[in-house]
Amino acid sequence: MLLRNNIPLTYIFGKIKKELLFVIGYSVGIVVLYENFHVTRISIPVAVPALLGTIISLLLAFRSNQAYDRWWEARILWGAIVNDSRTLSRQILSFVENPYGLDEIEEFKARFIKRQIAWCYALSQSLRGFNARKGLEEYLHPDEIAFIKKRKNVTATILELHAMDLKKALQEGWINKYQQIEIDKTITGLCNHMGGSERIKNTVFPVTYSKYINMSIHLFIVLLPFGLIEYFGYMEVPLVVAIAAFFLLVEKMAVHLQDPFENKPTDTPTTTICRTIERDLCQMLNDNKIYEDKPQTELAPVGSYYIL
């Protein structure tokens, strides 16, 4: 996600640089024909592009709202992952009984909580199309790593390990049946959030709808100089460029927002959220070493910006 507050115009208009160059050249060509070569019959009523622009504005508004809804739903899901990760750790620490201070039970708690941290990072990586197994050795036991390597879906396998440990805790008498049910509900919630994120990732925004809007915008830009040339002359060039830039930028914004897990500057900041989860869970476990030993930012550069 973009980390800087003041985004320069070079970054914003760099997204539509080629389109703007075409619009400038096209508009200048129309003006030269009209003013210098007196080809005056190319003028059309301004109401024609105005009507088309109004229709496109409505379509773009709907498109932008739908794209933002996808982005916002992704952020809500990851906010729920933060809450459920904290809840799961609190339940493990408070529900699991250890009256005699056995090392086995303490190791069980630590393993469970660190595995939840690994699950968050694995989900973030998989949603962005990266290797979900990368870096998990820092949080998981070698036996768990070996078990995960046998499965294709890393995040689902980690939740399966949660369930296996939960069953063991019930059998050993470390938790009672009611506590096991409550913890299992939290794990189920994490599974639902994972499924929701994967649904957004795997559901493609209708290509035909995007294509039709793009074609309509280009038709509008092509007609606009013919509608303004009679009234503005050479001044129509900056006016056409400004109007075209507005429509193109709104369209680009919608395209970027509709895919919140594509490792773009407009992504849901899943790496930062995972960092927050790791910090909080390590503090709950009274084990800050994992968090303090790691660099506080792992940034992927995107121009002069960074993705978290």
Salt bridges, closest charged atoms under 4 A:
GLU19 OE2 - LYS252 NZ 3.96
GLU73 OE2 - ARG199 NH2 2.48
ASP84 OD2 - HIS193 NE2 2.78
GLU104 OE2 - LYS168 NZ 3.88
GLU106 OE2 - LYS109 NZ 3.74
ASP143 OD2 - HIS141 ND1 3.60
GLU144 OE2 - ARG111 NE 3.84
GLU144 OE2 - ARG115 NH2 2.63
GLU160 OE1 - ARG151 NH1 2.74
ASP165 OD2 - ARG111 NE 3.34
ASP165 OD2 - ARG115 NH2 2.58
GLU182 OE2 - LYS185 NZ 3.64
ASP259 OD1 - ARG70 NH2 3.53
GLU262 OE2 - LYS201 NZ 2.96
ASP267 OD2 - ARG128 NE 3.37
GLU278 OE1 - ARG275 NH1 3.53
ASP280 OD2 - ARG86 NH2 2.64
ASP280 OD1 - ARG279 NE 2.99
ASP287 OD2 - LYS114 NZ 3.46
ASP293 OD2 - LYS289 NZ 2.72
GLU298 OE2 - ARG275 NH2 3.28
